[in-house]
Structure formats: C-alpha cells, structure tokens
Amino acid sequence: IDLWPGRQIHSHNYRTPELYQDQVVVLIGLASSVFDISRDIAVSAKEVHVTTRSEAAGKLAKFGKHPGYDNLWLHPMIEQAHEDGRISFQDGSVVLADAIIHCTGYKQHFPFLHTNGVVNVDDNRVGPLYKHVFPPALAPGISFIGVPFNVDLFFLFELQSKWVGGILSGRLSLPSEEKMMEDVEAFYSELEAKGVPKRYTHRIHDFKQLCGWSYEYEDWLASESGCPPSEEWRRGMHIATVGRAFKQTETFRDEWDDEDLVLQAYKDFMQDSSAEGRVAVAPSTQR
C-alpha cells in the first residue's frame, strides 16, 4: 500500500469533510471512527468505501451498498492497492480512489518507559502482564491501566484502578512473581491454541459473540478488589449499545429501547446514595 499514489492519513488526523469533496474515499477499519467519519464524509464525497479485515463485519453489517446512502459501500479487506490508484477488494470490486483513511486503532508504544527489556510490545501485545495490569518482575511498582479493549471502558478502568490501589495500600496482595508468570504463560498458550493473533491479546470481549459475553474478567477484578460484580443492567446496557452501533449506525446514539435498564440503574444509584448518606450522617446523630 506504500506504493499507492493517493493521499493517506490516520483517522487521528481527520478534521472536516470538505477536503474530500467529490472524491472517492476508502476507509479501513470497523469501529467507532469508521462509523463517524464515513457518514461525515458521505455528505460531500463522490463515493465512500469502507473495508475491514474483521470477521465480524459480515455478521454485524451486510457487505455491499449501505441502504441509507447512495454513495456508501462496505467491503471485505483490500486485495491490492495498485500504483495507478486503483483499489481492489476481496469481493472482486475495484475502485479508483483519491484517498485512504486508516481507522485502524493505535499501536501500543511506551517510549518513556525503560525496563531493560522486561516489558515489551509485540504486535500490540504488551507483556508480560499479569491480568493485563502488572508485569510480574516489576510488580507492584509498575502497573498498566487501560490496556484492554472491546470493554465497557471507564467501568473497567475503575475496577483496575481499585485493584491496583488495594495492592499499593497493602490491603491486597499479589501472587509471587513465579505464580504470576505461570498465569501469563498459561493465558498466552490458551490464546495460541484458539488461534487468536497476538494483536488481540488484550481484547476482552469479541463483537462476534455479543450474546456470549461473560464479564469474567470484570467480575474477577471486582472480586479481588472487594467490590460487587457487574450489575445485570450494566451488562445489558453495554451489550445493547454495541449491538445498536452496528445495526442502527445512524440512530444508535439517539434511539434505544432499554428504558427498563436505565430505571434499574437509577434505583441502584438511589439505594447506594441513600446507604452512603445514612453512613455519613450516623456519627453526627450520636451525642
């Protein structure tokens, strides 16, 4: 693709659609940035072609022309980028493109972290990390918050932070370095046996199996930290939102049918707030 003569940028550098007026644009990826940018560009571009290597694409969205647009298509992965500007896809279609936007995520990179080779990044696998957080040889002095993906982001980061905080405070303890390394190696062996590429080491949930999400990792963190497991309404909201993002790409932010989950969340929050309030005022009532 380096020999392809057109303009290429990463989605991180995308700003406005005017630059792509009347152009044929190819976007690579299948996540939030693709959803947003493809719709934004489609207003002014001549054609927009979204291509992905994800096996989930054909299950979560149909290949071919988007039913809501006259100039937007979804394709399987690029077969070849030609030096004359053509892009051929694995479905046999070919377009003469003006620009490619890479909506392909980010590479893990820690140039500020010097560990003498203890922690490395290999095809976006940060490791070795015990439970995606602690490098066994450097724990608990170094921890990584936020490495996993395909998760309920801020909820997971909060759980990881609580676990790390408990370890650093001395309230909780880690296994020995040897035990942690054994766990990491067993995890890597399990991924290899399943044929999971290294770049998916930190993928917690698989979009292809929405109904099968177990929240095992989140609940393990909660248990280790002394917190209750993830609530049913939270799980339901997360799964429903991800499903809508693929099935209702135009309206998933504005239309939903999980008011019952919102109501249950509200009730839980009110109960928690009332309990905290009672604890807070109790000492002041004792004279």
C-alpha positions, 0 to 999 in steps of 0.5 A: 500500500506504500506504493499507492499514489493517493493521499493517506492519513490516520483517522487521528488526523481527520478534521472536516469533510470538505477536503474530500469533496467529490472524491472517492474515499476508502476507509479501513477499519470497523469501529467507532471512527469508521462509523463517524467519519464515513457518514461525515464524509458521505455528505460531500464525497463522490463515493465512500468505501469502507473495508475491514479485515474483521470477521465480524463485519459480515455478521454485524453489517451486510457487505455491499451498498449501505441502504441509507446512502447512495454513495456508501459501500462496505467491503471485505479487506483490500486485495491490492492497492495498485500504483495507478490508484486503483483499489481492489477488494476481496469481493472482486470490486475495484475502485479508483480512489483519491484517498485512504483513511486508516481507522485502524486503532493505535499501536501500543508504544511506551517510549518513556518507559525503560525496563531493560527489556522486561516489558515489551510490545509485540504486535500490540501485545504488551507483556508480560502482564499479569491480568493485563495490569502488572508485569510480574518482575516489576510488580507492584511498582509498575502497573498498566491501566487501560490496556484492554479493549472491546470493554465497557471502558471507564467501568473497567478502568475503575475496577483496575484502578481499585485493584491496583490501589488495594495492592499499593495500600497493602490491603491486597496482595499479589501472587509471587512473581513465579505464580504470576508468570505461570498465569501469563504463560498459561493465558498466552498458550490458551490464546495460541491454541484458539488461534487468536493473533497476538494483536488481540491479546488484550481484547476482552470481549469479541463483537462476534459473540455479543450474546456470549459475553461473560464479564469474567474478567470484570467480575474477577477484578471486582472480586479481588478488589472487594467490590460487587460484580457487574450489575445485570443492567450494566451488562445489558446496557453495554451489550445493547449499545454495541449491538445498536452501533452496528445495526442502527449506525445512524440512530444508535446514539439517539434511539434505544429501547432499554428504558427498563435498564436505565430505571434499574440503574437509577434505583441502584444509584438511589439505594447506594446514595441513600446507604452512603448518606445514612453512613455519613450522617450516623456519627453526627446523630450520636451525642 
